[in-house]
Amino acid sequence: MVAKSLYQIAQLILGEGISRAISFGVIIYIAQQLGAQELGLWAYALALNSFLILLYNLGLDIYAMVEASKNPSQIPSLVTNVTAIKGISFLLLITFLPLFMDEFRLLLLLSLLLAGDFLHSFYPTWYYQVHEDFTTITKIKVSRSLFYLLSIIPLLWLWPSIEAVALAYLMAHLLLALFYSRAYLAHFRWEEMHIKGWKEMVSQGLFLAGALIFTQVYNITDKIMLTHLLDLTHTGWYEAGYKFVALSIVLFHLIWTVYAPKIPNTPSLYRHYGALILLLALIFAILFWGVGEKMVLWLYGREFERSAQSMGAFALMVLAYGLTATLIPPLTILRKHREWFWITFTTASLNIALNYFLISAWGLEGAIIATTVSEALAALLALKFVGKLLLASTS
């Protein structure tokens, strides 16, 4: 089981490596062509979009993965009802979004991003995850980055703006939906539509969505508050350094993608998962501390020297993310949705306060410290539930 899991992780890492290499190159190209301020606007739009996605997604992908892993016969019902709920939520969000946002550029960016992400609902990762079809997940990741690259080059040349980047994002997801949605939608059955059962799904999804929203708060409040307390240039500097941390977070997520459907039936795998995550977090932290500054300058140029100077602080951040990657995800398979919600509510509230005071005092490093402290606290609070309910079952 462990050997198979490692093979599947290696497969995902290969696909993610190709995808991230292309995406990383695209970000550098955008930074060089449009500058730190436009990159900051893009990061700001992505930050807001990550919140808005959850308003129509409602945590239903996590709910579907857990339920389908425990009982695969529920897949047609889950596909039908999850897709329907997401579709209604998406339409409501797009309809009312202009009422709360009057800045046209930002509204256009968010509309394009949301439309692209909604198309992902027709080929969701959870469906292939439950089937342990990691080959298709890998193909989707590589295809998405390739489609994005092939779309962005001509669009950015014809229309040198962040709006062109968002349009390329939408086009990439549209092509993916055309190629990969058939297997998922084949399970859609009108007779499986249970509107009366939506109450239970939505109630569970709301706790999951709330937890995910608050997680996003202490993940990206830094970018939003840097923009408002300082300026978009500082947000661009933060984004340049955070991209390195994001690589480690993606790797942690890939590992969980493989282990999540297996741990409910084989709890002993959790120890192997946790040890692997913590080891990788330590390795990343050492690399950031040792060569991070040189890497930032080499890839981004002297305009991002401020980012390079902060790589030591980003090294501490990745250690904190390693702790949360170890202790937070098991809450979902243990169905501790309420507990996860309150953990993230607590840490998000702390993060907002820390960002306000620390950014004002220390600027870029203050934002990094705020996220690091929040992540560490989230892991500490989750330890109570994971330690008792999961580690005890592996002994």
JOBEL-V52567 format. One record per pair of residues at least 24 apart in sequence whose C-alpha atoms are under 7 Angstrom apart, sorted by the first residue. I is the first residue (numbers start at 1). GAP is how many residues later the second one is. Records with the same first field share a line. If there is no record, write none. Layout:
# JOBEL-V52567
I=GAP  GAP
This chain:
# JOBEL-V52567
5=253
8=126  250
9=245  246  249
12=122  126  242
15=123  124  126  127
16=122  125  126
18=124
19=122  123  126
22=123
23=122
28=272
36=197  200
37=195  196  199
38=124
39=197
40=192  193  195  196
41=191
42=120
43=196
44=179  180
45=61  64  65
47=173
49=61  64  65
51=162  165
53=61
54=155  159
56=30  33  34
57=29
58=147  148  150  151
59=146  147  149  150
60=145
61=65
63=142
65=61  65
66=267
68=62
69=61  192
76=111  112  113
77=115  116
79=108  109
80=108  109  112  113
81=112  113
83=38
109=54  57
112=54  55  58
113=53  56  57
115=55
116=53  54  57  58
119=54  55  58
120=53  57
122=55  59  62  63
123=54  57  58  61
129=128
130=131
144=28  29  32
147=25
148=24
207=130  131  134
208=129  133
210=131
211=129  130  133
214=130  131  134
215=129  133
217=131
218=130  133  153  156
219=152
221=131
222=133  145
234=130
237=67  69  70
238=69  126
240=67
241=66  70
245=69  73
252=25  73
264=69
267=123  126  127
268=126
274=52
277=45  49
278=44  45
281=37  38  41
282=37
285=30  31  33  34
288=24  27
289=26
310=55
313=52  55
314=54
316=56
317=51  55
320=52  55  56
321=54
323=53  56
324=51  52  54  55
327=52  55  56  59
328=51  54
330=56
331=55
343=35  38
344=34
347=27  30  31
350=24
